[in-house]
Amino acid sequence: MSQSSAAPVAPAIQLPTVPLLQLGTWVVFFGLLAMLAIFFVSADQGAISIPAGNAVHEWVHDARHLLGYPCH
Amino acid sequence: MSSTVPGEKSALTPGAFLLRGLIAGLVAGLFTFAVAFALGEPHVDDAIALEEAQSAAAPAPAAEEAEHEEPGMVEISRENQKSWGLLTGTLAIGTALGGLTALAVAAVVGRLRGLGARGSTALVALIGFVSIALVPFLKYPATPPAVGDPDTINGRTVEYFAMLLVSVLAAIAAVVVARRLAERIDGFTAVVLAGIGYLAVVAVTAALLPTVDELGSFPADTLWYFRRSSLLTLATLWGVLGVVLTGLVGKLYDRATADAERRALAASL
């Protein structure tokens, strides 16, 4: 993909790319981790509670309001 | 001449992008905390004062979940909520979104015709702000404490994340479509058409999702000040994330390009 068939005198800048297959593994792994972090800040102990109680909700309460997530 | 000679170690690994995203996200989280604390907290305090005045006037409407006698219920002081609690939230969200944004950048750099590493990174951050923060905010704006019926939190949570999910998926689809179209028609028209497509999808979604109207007699000026500070908080997160990540990814590509040129020169001798 980064090869050009014709070889111009001043070649157009061809940026190297990251292979998508290699990237996919990272997206799945970090994606799940990020979802977990976002869940605890944005939604835990509102609609769904893991664990039961309100400690997480109360601790991140102000961030949840100011970052625009539905809080209560 | 190619930079993907077999056996050659490239600095452009997904891990290198992720690391830069986490750093940019952490920095963005710190700035976001500062803006949220300075601009947002006064209005959160105002809203809580109104909430307490309301519950004092109307005896026990069972609105406060903290008052139930159930296991796991704690009371956290306002001082902790507005400092360490807020910081925890902004750092966690900043780092998570920073990492995700960096992986999205890794997917598009070198694949968007006419855009370099810095331009691509800035574009991804801009699309992130619009699709993850701005569009959901326009349909379901942030609400201060005392606004919102606790009995409808399940529905409102589902609706908010449905709006968010559609917006993000439509934005990703718009980038893919714009790239495909640009191979057939000119780039400008391709980007405009993809942008219209994105707007059409989120506009229809927003029209189909239910409207939340639970303000009651909450004062309009406090509500507006709170929402304005909330939007500034979100803009800070994405703005700082975009600027720092653009700088870091730009440097990474400068180094990778310099290495590739040095190797090409060495090979030609």
Interface residues (C-beta under 8 A of the other chain):
Chain A: S2 Q3 P11 I13 Q14 L15 P16 T17 V18 L20 Q22 L23 T25 W26 V27 F30 G31 L33 A34 A37 I38 F40 V41 S42 A43 G46 A47 P51 A52 G53 N54 A55 H57 E58 W59 V60 H61 D62 A63 R64 H65 L66 L67 G68 Y69 P70 C71 H72
Chain B: M1 S2 S3 T4 S10 L12 T13 P14 G15 F17 L18 A36 G40 E41 V44 E65 A66 E70 P71 G72 M73 V74 E75 I76 N80 Q81 K82 W84 G85 L86 T88 G89 T90 A92 I93 T95 A96 L97 G99 L100 L103 A106 A107 V109 G110 R111 G116 A117 A133 P136 F137 Y140 P141 A142 T143 P144 P145 G148 P150 I153 N154 R156 T157 V158 Y160 F161 S229 S230 L231 T233 L234 L237 Y253 A256 A260
